[in-house]
Every structure is written in C-alpha cells, then in structure tokens.
Amino acid sequence: MDIATELQSTLPKSLVNNLLNEFRIQVREHRSGNWRESLNASGMFVEHSFRALHYLQTAKLVPEIKNQTKLSAQLEADMNLPESVRMTIPRVLRGLPYNIRSKKGGAHVKGISPDQIDSSLTVLASSWVLAELLRLYHSADESSIASAMTDLTQRQIPLIEEVAGDIVVSQKTTCRNEILLLLAHAHPNGLSRKELGEQVEGFSHQNISSSLSRLRAARSIHQHRTDNRFYLLQSGWREVDEVIAKNVGI
C-alpha cells in the first residue's frame, strides 16, 4: 500500500510530494541523531500540512500559508469539514511541531539541550498527522490503511517486525536492503556479524559477507575498529529512505 498514492487521490501530487519529502527528511535526521536538522524539517512539514488543509477547504493550491492562525480559525468555522481537519490537526500542528520548532535561544536548565526530546515529539506529531490524513482520505481497503497507520504512529522502521523476540524483514528484498533495514532498526547500537547472520533470512553467509563488503566500500556502513559491530553512515540512511519510499510510499 503506497501512502503517496492514497493521499494523491484527494490532494495534488506536488503537494503530497512536498509533504512526504519533508517527513522523510525529518524522520531520517531524527534517526541519525541530527536533532536540529529534524526540527528544521518539521517546520516545513507544518507549512505543507497547512497548505493541505487549505486545499481540503478551498480546492485551491497555494504556494504558502501566510497566516496559520487565521487559517485555523477559518477551518474551525467550516462545519462541512471533518472534525480532525477543522480542529485537531491544526491544533496538533501549531501546538507541537510549530511551537517547538520556533522556540529558539531559550534558557534551558543547566544548559542541557532539549533538541533530542523535542525532535522525538515532533516526529510523533508529524506521524500522527499523516496517519490521520490517511485515515480520512484513502481508497485502499481498511486493513491496509490500518497497517500503514500503525507503521506511521509507532515510529518504527517500516518493513521490520518483531515476532517472539525475532527481528524479521517482512517483505522479500535484496540481501543489501535487508542488511540496511536491520541496521536502521538496530540504531544506535549496531549489529555484529554474528547477529546479522542470525537475522538476515534467505541468503547464504557468503552473500551476506559480500553485501557487507560492498556496503563498506560504498561508505554506506562502518565497521567499528574496537567492537567490530556494523553501523549505518549517512549514505546508508539515504539508502534506507529509498528502500522505504519504494516499498511503503513514505
């Protein structure tokens, strides 16, 4: 089930692409530990979300929303819209990602940066907004939508499932992609060669070793010199995003 396709049944393709692109950046930077970059992306996600709400009310595509407070009041007064579009989504957007992203330069207890917990909260809020839009505007069957909503709101790596303690990649893919997904799920602890051998299914040990070598050569992963565990690098995170976008549509 492709989330982009589902949302495009109601919203313009360009707007959906804008919305999902900022969401991907937000989640990717959060997973990578780049909290400030994730918060920056959340600001753009809020902007595109309000553009989507404006379109749902007016059927007009605008390049920006100049006054989010005014639009929120207009949405709330429009009784033809679903309650979430009228009230809940605008309040979540303005109360969480928007306000947290905007609080710059404030005094913090003992100088401790709140960026990590702020980033976690904004990712959850953005995930909920997407899930709610998907719930309201979709054409796929209800079970597929419910599964996609769960993936979004749990903030897990899509395509990964935990079954009785086993970590499993839920869709058939290449050995390279399976390793990337498993390392993303294991972040920030990484995985040993033994753990990868236990978790990667359907591929020989030689295939796994070859894939690891190619990933290292491409600077997508790094093997730590001390503990010999494998960790994702930035290019690896980008590959993970591509795999998720191709298979899930986010």
N, C-alpha and C positions, 0 to 999 in steps of 0.2 A: 504494500500500500504506500503510494507516493504522496507525502503530505503536500508538496508543492502543487501537484495536480489537483488534489482535493480543494485546496484554497483557491486555485485559479478558476474553479467552477463558479465562484462568486466575485472574486477580486481580480483586478487587472494583473496580467502576468508580470509586468515590470515591477509593480508594487509588491507582489508576493516575492519576487526575486530579491528586491531590496530588503524586505523584512527578514527572510530566511538567511540572507548573506550576513547581516549584522548579528543574527542569532548565532550562526556558526562561528563567527569571529569571537563573540562574547564567550561562548562555551569553550572554544579552543584555547583562548588565552587564560580562562579560568583553570582549565585542566592543566595547563602548562605552568601555572603559578605566576602568571603575569597579571596580577590583580588590577593594577591601574589601567592597563590596556583593555581588560574585560569591562571595567566600569565605563571607559570611554565608549566602547561599542554599545553598551546598554543605553547610553544617551541617544544614539542613532536608532536603536531598536524602538525606543519610546516614540521618537519622531515619526518613524514609518508606521508604527501601530496607530497613532492618532490620524495619520493620513488614511489608513484603512478604515477607521471608524467614521471619518468624514465621508469616505466613499460609500460606506454602507448606508449612510443617511441621505446623501445627495446624489449618488451615482456619478459624481464628478471627481476626476483625478487631479489633485493639486500637487505642486512640487514641494510645498512646505505648509506647516500649520503655524501661523504667526502668533496665535493666542490660544494656548491649550486650555486655559481656564474658561474662556468664552465658549470654546467648542464643547467642553464638558457640560456646561450649563445648557447648551442647545440640545445635546444628546439626551440629557436627563429629562428635558421637557417633551421629548418626542415619544409619545406613547405607542407609536407604531413599531418601534424597535424592540428587540428582545431586552429583557431587564439587564442582562450582562453587558450588552453594548451600551445601554443607556447609563448605567451606574457603576457596575462592579469593575469592568475592565478599565474605564478611565480612572477610577479611584486607585486601583492597584498600580497602574502606570505612574500616576502622579505621586502616590504615597510611597512607593518603593524605589524602582529604578531611577525615576526622575529626581526625587529629592535626595536620595543617597548619592547619586552621581554629581549633584550640584553642590554638595557640602564640601567645599574646598577650603583648606587653610585653617580649619577649626582647631581649637586646643583639644588635645587628647590626653587622657590620664597617663602620666609617666612617659609620655612620648611614644606610646605604642600605636603603631599604625592600624587602623581598622579596615584596611583595604581588603584583606582576605575574607573576613566575615561579611563585609559589605558586598563583595563580589559573589559570595555564595548566595546571599539573599536575593541579589538582583537576577542571578541565573535562574533561581527557583521561580521568581515572579515572572520573568520572561517566558519560562517554560509553561507556566500556568496560563498565561495569556494566549500563547499559541494553541495549547490544548483546548482552551475554551472556544477560540475561533473555529478550531477543527470540529468541535462538538456541534456547534451551531450551523456551520456551513460545510457540508460534505455530501458526497454522493455514494461512497462505498458502503459496504454492509456494516452493521453496528459493531460486530465483533472485531473487525479490522480497525475501526475507529477507536474502540475501547483499548485495544492493544497499543496503538500509536500514542494515545493519550497517556497511558501508563509509562511508556518509554520516555515521554517528554517530562512528565512531572517527577519521576524518580531520579532524574539527573544521572542515570547510568549510561554506560556506553551501549548504544543500541546494538543489536545482534549478539549480545552476550547474555547468557542465562546461567543461573546457579541452581544446580539440581543435586540435592542431598550433599552439599558441600563441594561438588564438582563444578568447575567453571567450564562452560561449553559455548562455542561459537554456534549460533542457532541456524545459520544458513551456509550452504556449500559455497566455498570460495577458494582462492588460491592459498598455497602454504604461506606465501609472503603476507597476504592480507590477514590471515588468521593470526600470525605472529604479531602483527601490528595491533590488531584489536585486543589481543590478550595482554600485550604490554601496556596499552592505553588503560585497560581495566585495572591492571596491577599498579598503575601510577599512584604514589611516587616511589613505591618500594622495589619496582623492577622484578625481573624473574631470572632464576638461574637456568642453565642449560638443562638440568635435570627436570625442573618444573615445566619448562617449555615442552620437553619430550613427553611429559605426562599429560599436558593439556592440549597440545596440538593433535587433532584426530585425523586419521585417514591418510597420513603422509609418513614416509619412511624417515628414519633418523638421518639418512644421507640427504634427503630432500630438505629436512629442517636445517641441517648444518649448512647446506648450500645457500638456502634462503637467508640465513643469518649472515653469512659471508657477504652476500650481495647487498644486504641492508647496511652492513657496516661500511662497505666500500662506497655506498651512496650517501653516507653520513646521515642515514635515517635513524640509526640506533647507535648506542655506545656501550661497549663492554667495560665495566669498571676495572681498573687495574688491581684493586685490592680485593674486592669480594667476587669479581668475575661475573656479576649479575648484569643483565642487559636492561638498558633504559632508552626510552624514546628521546630523540633530539627534535628540534623544531621542524625539520623537513619531514620527520616521521609523523609528527602530529598533523602536518598538512596532508600526508597520505591517508591518515586515518579519517580526516574530514572528507576526503574524496570518496573513500570506500563507503562511509555512512551516507553521504549525499547520493551516491549511485544506487544504494540498496534500500534506503529508507526515505529519501527525498527531503532531508533536512541538512 
